[in-house]
Amino acid sequence: MKRKEKVLKIISVLKKRYPEIKCMLKYKSGYELMIAGRLSSQCKDERVNMVTRELFAKYKTLESFANAKVEEIEEIIKPCGLFRMKARDIIGSCAMIIKDFGGELPSDIETLQKLPGIGRKTANLIIGDVFKKPSVVCDTHCIRIMNRVGICKTTAPTKVEKELRLLLPPEESTDFCHRLVFFGREVCVARKPRCLTCELSIYCDKLL
């Protein structure tokens, strides 16, 4: 089976399992998603959502984040780990958006990556969820599952993204990656995948 054909079948299976899908991170604005995305580095989404509930309640605007005291941000986000670096990046990114982009979040991947601490994964997340453009978020779930089912044979995020952009229908790409997150947590888990009950097992190179 050709990879493009296999991808389309996998899309169909995942859409049936998760007909309604959305980002795991909770946010109300583009800059909030940017902040949540930065906090999610080496931290589970559930913990990020707990932290941002308090963080976004205290700092309600982009300007309030840009003018915040780094020590106060650090204290709130400490449970997310790497809190000193993340606090500096959050304040720096918000200040940069105000100073260099007129208070508007950039709408392309390359410019978003100029913001402190914002890598390609978070940039793609913003592009897809905030600006509703085709995006490919290559997190650990995406990379693991795409390798197991034989769509990709590399664990380099940029290479996986490049390959998936060639294979995925653009209108499906953003939700496809969100569905992989849920599937990677519930079925195709990292250490003990539930292969016997997996709807993708017939396409999986791991079992062939």
Secondary structure, 3 states (H helix, E strand, C coil): CCHHHHHHHHHHHHHHHCCCCCCCCCCCCHHHHHHHHHHCCCCCHHHHHHHHHHHHHHCCCHHHHHCCCHHHHHHHHHHHCCHHHHHHHHHHHHHHHHHHHCCCCCCCHHHHCCCCCCCHHHHHHHHHHCCCCCCCCCCHHHHHHHHHCCCCCCCCHHHHHHHHHHHCCHHHHHHHHHHHHHHHHHCCCCCCCCHHHCCCHHHCCCCC
